[in-house]
Amino acid sequence: MRLLPANPPPGPTEESFWQSPIRGPWMTSILGSLLLPFVVLVGFTGFMSHAAYNPDLGMNQVVPRDGDLDLLLFDWPTGPTWLYALNQGLHTIVGIMVVPLILAKLWSVFPKLFAWPPVKSPAHALERVSLLLLVGGAGFMWATGLLNSQNYYPWNFNFVVAHYYGAWAFLGALFVHVATKFTTLRTAYAERGVLKPLMDDVAHTEAEPYRKGGLAPEVPEAPTISRRGLLGLVGATSAGLFVVTAGQSIGGPLRSVALLAPRGRGAGGGAQGFPVNKTARLAGITPAKVGPGYRLTLTGGSGQALTREQLTAMPQHTEELPIACVEGWSSTQTWTGVRLKDLAAMAGLGAGQGLQVISLQEKGAFRQTTLSHDQVMNEKSLLALQVGGEALSMDHGFPARIIVPAQPGVHNTKWVTELKVVDV
């Protein structure tokens, strides 16, 4: 018994409904070929960011340790100092720039959404399910990623955890899609060449040969844009997104026009005019907590408690280090303070041990972080007391904050109140 009529209902389910002469296997193949390396780069840098959190240490993990698939769990290096800034800059900038290419790729295959009948066989049903994971995964990953970059969270789930698992689902579906469509891509290039269709202007643009159930139109309309025109439009849109995004990471004149980076343009003038993710007020830090009664406790062999005056009396070191956020912004600043290795020695740090850094903030994520032995012993790792030659402002972590080379910004803990020796 036939459940659906043999002939498609009028409208988009009819192949004659779709008439663009530049839509076809070649266009879909070239868009997919351009898109794939960028998607792989965004995925790779995303997993590198997960590794940068050193999730094996203490309570650093955001994704539950029994659910992170044990991928890339190694001690994140402390050099080069700009490593994490580069990683997150690429992840965010490329992730935003590639959106026009994703939309163009979806446009090229949009008629397939209305293919009739919706399901032809069990194998066809599995293919459509994989496409649902691919398209749905792309939509979820990019929509939530873009909203995260704008500091807007209209959901009740943990963004980092959902983004991590969503990446696995999306990249798995992408792998299946590439494997199953490789023959189609190879055939399209063999028939029309890789670049030859880009030579045609609008007047010479012709539709690809029609094949029933394919992407080329059955009844093509007159062209209004060439294939190279479409790719040029996509490229120009991506370039525009670069202009209003990249300044958050690379600085310079572009920083002032980083309109899609609400924190990447800075927080005002002066030596401490670089971005702040969490203000002292939001963290519950009051002047009373950081006043004369403040002490930095070294928990370990010595159990000392140091005032800020005692910290400033210790040998001071100055380093130029970037602070980089998972959202993509970064800013290189001149930090002055006490080397962590000197404080760790006072606390009795031994081989195979690291430091747990505890903040004065009473609630919220990342109240504490754990640093590896290598991070603590790096010559450039500081308990910073000044930035830009000035005492830290409260928003930037007064009376003391951590600054470690190549460390995710959220782990450069502010308002530090305790350094505790722990096994790592």
C-alpha positions, 0 to 999 in steps of 0.5 A: 500500500502506497503511503504517499502519492507518486507525484509530488504536491505542487510547490517546492517538492517539484523539481521544476520549482527550483530554477537557479542556473548556478545551482548544481553538483559543481557549485555544491562541490566547490563550496564544500571544498572551500568550507571543509578546511575551515571547519576542520580548523575551527574544530581542531582549535576548539579541541585545543582549547579544551586541552588548554584547560588542563582538565586532568588537574584538580577541578579544571575540567568543565566537561565531566572527566568521565565524558570527555572521551579522553581526547587531547588530555596533556599538559598544555605548554607554556610557550610560546606565550601567545599560543592560546591567544593564537588558538582562540583568535583563529577559532573565533575569527575563522568561525565567524568568517566562515558563516557566509560560506556555510549559508551558501553551501546550505543554499546550494543543497536547499532543494534536497530538503523538499525531495519527494518522496521524503524517504525512498528506502531504509538506506535513504532514511539513514542518509537523511538522518545523517544530514539532519545531524550535519545541518542541525549540528552546524546550526547548533554549533554556530548559533550558540558559538556566535551568541557566546561571542556576544555574551548572550545566553538564552538557554539553561544549559552549560555552553562549554559542555554542550559545545563540546558534545555538539562538536563530536556529533557534528564532526562525526556527521561531517566525516560520514557526509564527506565519505559518502559524497566524495564520488559526487565531488570527483565526478563534478570536477571531472566533468566540468573542471575545478576552476573552469566554471569560474571563467564564465561571466553572467552572459555565458553562465549556463546551467549544469546538465539536469539529472532527475533527483539531482541539484541542477535545475530542470527548467533553469531561469536566466542567470542574474549572477555568475558562479564566480560572482556568487563566490566573490559575494561570499568572499566579500562578506567574509572579509567584512566579518573579518574587519569587524571581528579580527581586531579583538585578537590582532589589535592595532587599528582594527580593534576600534572597529571590532563591532562583533567583539563586545569585549574585544574593543577594550574597557576604556582608556589608560593602562588598564583599559583592556577587557574585563570578563567579570567585574569585582562587583559581579564576583562579590569583591568588596573593598573590605575583602581586599583592604588592610586585612587581606592575606595571601595564604601559602598552604604547604610546608610553610603555611605562611600568610603574606600581606600585600605589603610583604608581597611588594617587598619581595623581588619583583619581575616584569613580563610582557604577556598576553591575556586571552579569553575563550571568546577570542579576544586577547590583549598583551600587557606588561605585568609586574609581580612575584614569580610563582616559582618563588612563592611555590618554593616558600610553600614547599612545592616538590616534584610532581606537584602543582599549585591550586589557586583560590580566589576571594570570589565566593561564587561562580565558575573558576573560583579556583584553578590548578596549575601544572608543575611546569606552569608554576616553574616557568620564569614568566609565571607571576602573581601579578601586583601591577599591570602597565606600571600601575597597581591592579584595579579591583576589576583586574584582580587587586590585590593580586592575580595570576598571569601564566604564559599561554594560559586561558584567561579564565584560569589567570585567577583574579583576587587570589587569596590562597596558593595551595600545594597539591599533587598533580 
